[in-house]
Amino acid sequence: MNTPEFYRRRQKAIVFLGLMLFALILFFIQIWLFVMTLENMLAGRTAMAVPGAIASLALFATNLWMLRGVQRLMKIN
């Protein structure tokens, strides 16, 4: 028979996996945003640089927030 601790660990693993997959998606969006901004800069269109930087910082902040969540998740027994 499975103990409550088993179910708690299983739930933590699922939450951890979900957060990591979401972080991976955000990472790929950030890379895509960087490539699009760089292509525009090389083409001489600099209007996208500031909005691209702001969006990239927002994605970075979201990833840091999720990292703190994972760290809290792993500390709690």
Order of alpha helices (4+ residues) and beta strands (2+ residues): alpha-alpha
